[in-house]
Structure formats: C-alpha cells, structure tokens
Amino acid sequence: MTERPRLVVVGAGPAGLAATLAAAARGVHVVLLDSAAEPGGQFYRQPAPGLGARRPEALHHQWRTWERLRDGLDAHLGAGRVTYLRDHHVWCVERESTLGKGGVSNSDTPTFTVHALLGPEQERPAAVPADAVLLATGGYEKVLPFPGWTLPGVVTAGGAQAMLKGGLVLPGRRAVVAGTGPLLLPVATGLAAAGAEVAALVESADPKDFVRRTSALATQPAKLAEGAGYAAALLRHRIPVRARHTVVAAHGGERLEAVSVAALDPEGRPAPGTERRIACDTLAVGHGMLPHTDLAEGLGCRLDGPNVHVDDEQRTDVPGVWAAGEATGIGGAALSLAEGHIAGRSVAARLAGTVPDPRAWAAAARGRTRQRAFFAAVDGAYAPPARWADQVTDDTVVCRCEEVTAGAVRQAVGELGAGDLRTVKLLTRAGMGWCQGRMCAPGVAGVAGCELTPGRRMPARPVPLGVLAAQADPPSENPSVQ
C-alpha cells in the first residue's frame, strides 16, 4: 500500500495543533515540528514536567480548549497518524518541483524538504520530506527602544509571561508592565496572582479610542467579558492603571531600579510636568506583536504588509504551502484555531485530489470573519505613541547585537542620505547581528523615519557552517527523517 500523503506542520501552537488534528482525522499523515519541548506554543505554554506543577491550569484561560487539543494530539500519536518532533528549530523549507512527462518540471505539484536544527544547542541537522507544508509559525513581540531599555531587569511582556508559565518563576518582586496591546493585561494580572507587586500598568492607548469602536467590539461579547475579567483582576490586586501614559526612561546602575513614566499629550509626546518616577526591579514592556514570516518569505510567499497572504482556504500563493495563525495576521488564539482548522481540512482535500467544499468548515469561517473584524478594531485602538522616536536620545542603543546607537542611525539618514531600512543597515550595521534585524528593525525604522519593510531572509535562523556543508549528505543518515 502506498504511504498516505504527508503534511509537515511547522509550529505546535493553537493554529498548528488545530490544523494537525483536522488533517490527521481525514487520513493525512502529519509530521508536526516545533522548537519547544512541549506542544502548546506561547498561548498554551506548559511548565517543564520536572517542576511538578500541581495546578498548571491556574496560569491559563481556555484550559478546556487546551485539554481537547492535547487529548486529540495524543490520540493521533497513538494511532500513528501524527509524528511529533519536538526541539526542532526550522531554518529553511526547500521547495522542489516534481518532474512530469518528458522530464519537464511541474511547479504545480512540488515536494518539499523541511530543514531543522535539533535540541537546545541547535547544532545537529534534520531533514523532513513533505508533500505539503503548513506554516503556523506564530508571532513575536515588538519592543521599541527608549533610554535604559537594555538594563538587566527590563524584559519583554511575553518574556515575563513565559518565565511564569514555563518556569514557574517571577522575573522580579516589584514590576511595572508597560507599552501597549492586549497582552499587557494577562501579564500584569498573572504576575500579581503569582505574588509579584505590580506597581503600575502603563498603557499608551487612549480609552476614548475604544469608545469610538464600540460597535465593532460589541460583536465579540466573549472577548468583552474576558476584558471585564481582567479589569476585575486589576482592581482585586490593586494595580494602578495609567492609561494614555508611556515609559520615558528606565534607570539603574548594574540593573533596573526605577522607571519614569509620563502622560501623553494629543500629539503623542510626554506632556510637560506629568513625569513621575516609579521604583521597581522589573519592567515588562511590549508594543504589540509582529508575524513570524521568515520561512514564508524564504519560500517566496506574498506578503500583505507584515502578514502572509492567504486565500479563503488559508493557501498562500506558493503551490503546496498553507499558512495559519499569527503568521497571517495577529488575532489571538480563537482566530488561530479557526484558521488552523480550515487549513487542515483544505490540505486533506487537496492532497486527496478533490476540490474542498467550504460548507465543511462554514462555522470556522464565520468565526474567522468575526475574529478578524474584532482584532482589526482592537489593533486600531492599540498603537504606540505617535512621537515615541522623539524621546529616544542619541546615545540610546537601538540595535543591541551590533551596539548601534540612535545617533548613528540619525547620522546615516541626515548626513549620509540613507532613505530606507536596508541602506541604514549597510551604513550602520544595525540589523546585521545575531537576530538579523528581527528584533531591532521596528525601532531602527522608527528612529530613521523610514518604512518598516520585510526582508527576504534565508536562512530563517542562524545555522552553523558545518550544517550547511553537510547538506549534500544522504538524508537517510539523519535520525529525524521520517
């Protein structure tokens, strides 16, 4: 009997898990790859088993949804319909066209090889063949620079949440949570519930912007109820909320000791006379999320702004490649689950040689439409201060890998004529370090006053030269090849 068509899903968060379950339930052999030691992604991040967490559900909401995903994955693993490869850090998806009649390349029926690095050291290679690929690579935090942001004790909001969920540890005893975006709410309340003193929640968004979007927000009563729950938790833990405020600077010697915050004027600048200093040993800061699109860009997938472009089936414009979840637009777990389910069913039908019937996932499609509309409204309300870059001093490091200051970036623009992000990079080395601009690009672009443009990166993460040199070795020698 011929082997069932193989789908490789990259990412075991909500979108990847939903897609895996949907495809496996319809006869597709799925290989699920993820960089973490346990499935769940950031949203359902689990404590390490050795920590002996007695009530991990206390760190999550939508726990029953996670149990359904986990139990479904376990069932498919036991039946041999899914192969789960943990600690696999994917750095490239190689697309190969099949040969049709007369040896002519057929780009409409490609095959793929997914290349990964194994384990925490990320030094050993793995290669996984596929007939189709589904990218559920998630998103990452956007953090904009400000004076003092490189001090020990300043962490991303998601980083603080990951420490709590995955390591059951607090980043500090007295914290300020700041920036903008819905992630700040669970971070602030989660830290407080775990025993930290949250000195302030500093949100730059204006509450009036939410009032203007009441009709759009009202379409998702469950989300409004969730927000009300966070508001109640803020009151219960006596967390001061400073709306329409921003962090001006972080202060300290060897580590963080305090932050200065100020109210924002109508132009998005700190209002004179409103600055105040808050003592803390932790600043958890974030300014929204950006999609992880490196693998999609490497494959040549079209982007719509920062998001991977997909059709109603979650297909990209590259044959054989689907995308779902935050990679196609930041929208939370519920949207990721809907998109993953649609993508998994579409893949199953396409690999079976049939035309998918959208009526089969009509409920998920309706949910997808509602969630996208809701988060479009939310995204319009949450925005960094319009003039945030004006407060970044010339001696503030904006590219941490290469230690490039804001002054050097401004010199490249004002004196050397740089007019785009790539030219700034060439003139200053901003973005040429370990992260290749993935973390610093929004800040560098803002300071430079130029557009944040995606760069097609290959590979998608740093790769040892020995791994690249070994690509000519027979793939059967690799223990992770299925």
N, C-alpha and C positions, 0 to 999 in steps of 0.2 A: 504494500500500500504506500502511495506517495505521502510524504510528510505534509501536514497541513500548512497553509501559508503562514509565514512568520512575520509578526509585527514587533518592532522594538519600540518601547515607550521610554523616553528619557525624562525621568522625574517621577518620584513617588509621592507627590503632594496630592491635594484633592483632585485636580484635573487628571493627573496621571493614573491615580487609582480608579477613578470613575471610568476612564477610557479602557483600562485593563480589564475591569470586570465586565464591561459591556461587550468588548471584543471576544474575550475568552468564553463568555456564555453563548456565543454564536459560532463556535468552532474554530476560532483563530488561536494558534499557538503564540502566546505573547511572552516576550522577554522584557522584563521590567528592570531598568537600570536606575540606580540612584547613588548619589555621592555620600549619603548619610548611612549610619549603621543600622537604622531602623526606618521603616516607611512612615509617612505622615506629612513630610515637608515641614515648613516652618509653622503652619497653622496648627497641625496636629503633632508637633514635636514632642517626643516621648522622653522621659528620664532614662538614663542608662540603666539597664537591668540590675547592675551591681549596686546601685544606690538604694535599692529596696524601697522605693516609693510606695507608701501604703494607700494613698488616695490621689493618684495622678489626675483623676477627673476634676479635682479641685482647681487645677491650673487651666482648664479648658471650658468653653461652652460648646454646644452642639456635640456633646460627648456621645450621644446615641448614634449620631451620623458616623462618627469615627468607628464605633463598635461594628456598625453594619459594614463599613468598608473593610475593616480589619478581618472580620469573620468571612466576608466574601473572598478576600485575597487568600486566606488560609485554606478555604475550601478548594479554590482553583489550584493552589500549590499542591495540595494533597492529591488532586486528581491528575496532576501532570499537565494541566492546560497552561500554566504560567510558570516561568522560570524567573526567580527574583535574584538579581545580582546586586548586592549591597557594596558600599565602599568603591563604587566605580565612578570615576570622575571623567566625564566625556569631554574630549578636547577637539573632536572632529567627526563629522559624518561625511563619509566619502560616497559620492553618487556615481554609479557606473551604468551605462546604457547596455541593454541586452542586444544581442545580435539576431536580426530577423533573417528572412530569406536572402540568400546570396551573401551573407556576412555583413549586411547593411545594419548600421546602428539604429536601434529603435528607442528614441528618447522618451516615448510614452509609457514604456514598461521597464523602468530602471530597476536595478537592485542596489543595495546599499551595504556599506560596512561601517559600523559604528566603532570608533576608536576611543578607548578609555585608559586611564591610569588607575592602578589598583592601590587600595589601602591608604592609610594616613600619610605615608611618605610620598605617594604618587610617583613612584619610580618604575614600577613594573607595568608593561603594556598588556592590553587585552583588545581583542577584535571580535566583534559580534556581527554576523551577516544578517541581512533583513530584506524582506520583500517590500516592506513599507515602514515608515518612521513617523512616530507621533512625538512632537516636541511639546513637553509640558514642563518647561524649564523655569517657570515662576518669575519672580521679580526680585529686585534688590532695592535697598534704601537709597534715597537721595539725601545727602547731607551737604549743606552749603557752608563754606568756611566763615569764620569770624575770629577775632583776636582771642587767642588762648585755646582754640579748639583742639590743639594737639597735646594738651596737658594730659597726663595719666589721670584717669577718673572721668574723662569725657568719653562716652560710648554712644553708639547709635541706639535709638529706641528699640529697634529689633534685636540688637545685640544684648541689651539688658533683659529683654523677654526670653531670648534663647538661653541665657545663663540661668534664668529662673526655671524655665520649662525643662531644659535638657540636663542642667547640672544641679538643680535644687539649691542654688546659691544666689545671694544678693550681691549686686555689684558694689554696694555701699550701704551705710546706715542712714544717711540723710541725703535724699535725692531731689533734684529738680528735673522735671520732664518738660521738654520744650520743643518748639518747632511748629509744625502744622500737620494735620492729617488725622484720620480716624484711628490710626494705630496708637496715638498718644493715650487714648482713653483706657484700653486694656492694659497698657504698660503701667500707667500711673496707679490704677486700681489694683493690678496684680502685685506690684511692688509693695503697696500699702498692706494688702491682705497677707503678704508673706512676712511682714514685720518691719519693713523699712518705714522711716518717716519721710513722707513726700512733702517737701516744703512748699512746693508750688507746681501747678500745671500751667505752663506759659504757652498760649495758643495765639498765633498771629492772625488767624481768621477773625472776621468781624461777624458777630451773631446776626446782624441785620442781613447779611448775605444769605443766611439760611431762611430767614423770613421771606425773602423775595422768591425763594424756590419752594415754598410750602406745597404747591400743587404737585410738583414732581416728586417731592419727598414723601407725600402722603400716599403714593401708590404702593409703598412698601411698609405697611403697618408693623410687620415683624421687626424691620430694621429700626423703626421709631421706638418700638418697645425695648429693643436692645439698647438704644441710646439712652432711654429713660432709666434703664437699669444701671448704666454706667453713672448717670447723674446722681442716682440714689447712693451708689457706692462712694462717689466723691464726697457727698455730704456725710455719709456714715463714718468715713475715715478722716473727715475734717481737712480735706485737701483744698487749699485756696486755688481758685481758678482765675487766672489773669488773661482774659480774652483781649484780643487786639493789642497784644504785647509781644515783644521779641527779646531774645538774649542779645545784649550788646557786646559782652566780653566775658571770658572765663578768667579767673585769677588764681594764682598759686605759685609756689616755688617749685618743689620737686613733684608736687601733684596738686590736683584741684582743691581749692579751699573755699571759693565763693564764685558766684556769677552775678553780673549786673544785668538787670532787665529794665526795659522802658516801654511806655505806651507808644503806640504808633499814631502819627498824625494822618490826615486824609491822603497825603502823598506817599505814605508808606515809609516815612522816616521816623526815627525816635524823636518824640516830642520833647522839647527843652523843659527841664525842670521835673520830669517824671521818672528819672532814673533812680533805681534803688538796688542795693546790694543784698544778696541772699546767701548766707553761709550754707555750704553743702560739701559733701565729699564725692558726689556722683552727679553728673549731668547726662541724662539720657535724651538725645536730640535726634530729630529726623524731620525731613521736609517733604514727605511723600515717598512714592515708590516709582521705580522705572522697570520696564520689562527686560528680562534676560533674552536677548535676541542674537547672541554671538553665533550659535550654531545655525540659526536660520539665515543670518547674513552670510555665513560661510557657504551655505548651500545656494545662495543667490535668490532667496525668497524676497518678495516685495515687502516693503515696509510702508505702513501708513503712519507718517510721523514717527513716533518711537515704537509703534506696535507692529507685530507681524500681521500682514493682511491675510484674511481667510474669507472663504465664501460661506454660504449657509450650512454646509456640511463640515465646516472647520478645516477645509482643504486650503493649503497655500497654493500659490501659482506654480510651484515646482511639483511635477507629477510624482506621486508616491509619498508626499510629505504632508502631514496634517499638523496642526498646532492648536493648543487649547490652554485655557487658564490665563494667568497673568501675562504670559508672553504675548498674547493678543490684545492686551489692554487690562490695566489694573482694575479689579472689580470684586475682590473678596472671594471667600470660599464657595458661597452658593452659586455664583456665576461660574466659577471654575468647575464645579461638579456638573452643572448643566452642559457646559461646553465639552467637558471630557466625555460625558455620556453620548452626546451627539457624535463626537469624533469617533469613538469606539464602534458605534453601530455603523457609521459610514464606512469605516475601514473594513469591517467584517463583510459588508455587502460588496464593496468594490473588489476585495480580494477573492470573493466567491464568483466574481464575474457578472454580478447583477447590478441593476440600477437601484440605488436606495430609494425607499418610499418615505418621504418626510413625515407622513402621517404616523410612522412608527415612533417618532420622537417628538410629537407635537407638543406634549406637555413640557418637555425640557426646552423646546424652542420658545414657548411662551414665557417660561421663566427666564430664559436668556434675554429676551427682549426687555422684560421689566427690569431686570438687574442692570442691564446696560444703561437704560434710561435713568435709573436711580443714581448710578455712580457717575454718570455724566453731570448730573446736577450737583452731586457731592464734590466732584473734582473742581467744579466752577467756584464753589464756596471756599474750599481749602486751597490757599495759594500762599507762597512765601511773600514777605513784604516786597512791594514793587521796587523799592530803592535799597534792597539789602546790600548790594555790592558797594554802595557808597560808604558803608560803615567798615569795610574791610581795609585795614591800614596797609601801607606799602610793605611793612615788614612781616605781615602775616603770611605764613606758608600756605599755599593753595594746592600744591602738588607734593604730597608727603613723601612719595617714593624718591623723587629727584630733588626734594627740598627747594622747589621753585617758589619764590615769593610773589605776592600780588604786584609789587613794584616792578619785578622783572616782566610780568605779563603786560602791565600797562606800558612799559618802555617798548616792548615789542610792537604794540599797537600804535602808540603815539609817535615814536621816533623811527621805528624800522618799517612801519607801514603794513603790519600784519592785519588782514581783514577777515580772516576765517580761522576756525579752530585748528585746522591742520597746519597752517603757517605759524600760528603761535607755538604749536608743538615743536616744529622744526627749529624755531629761533630760540626757544627757552628750555626744551626737553620736558616741558610739562606734559605728562601722559606717556612718557617713554619708559617708566619704571615697571615694577612687578605687576601692577594692576592694569597696565596699558591704557590708562585713562578711564577705566570703567568706574572708578570711584570719584576721581577728581574732575572729570570732564564738565559736569554741570557747573561746578564752582569756577573753573578756569574760563568757561564760556561766559558766565555772568560777569566776571571781573573784566574780561576783554570786551564785553559788549557785542559779542557775535553770536550767531545762531548755534545751538547745540545740534550738531549733525552726527548721525550714526556713522561709524567707520566699519567697513567690512574687515573683520579680523579673522585670521587663520594662523595659528590655531586659536581655539576659544579659551585656552588657559595655558600657562607656562608648561612646556614639555621638555624633559631632559633630552639633550642631543643624542644620547645613546638609544633612546626610544625611537627617535626619528630615523636613526641609522639602521635600526633593526626592522624597519617596516618591510624590507624585502624578504624577511624570514618567512617560511611557510606558516600560515595562520594556525594550522593544526597543532603546532607546538605550544600554543597558548592554552592554558587550562581553562580560561573563561569562555572560549569559543564553544557555542552550543550547536 
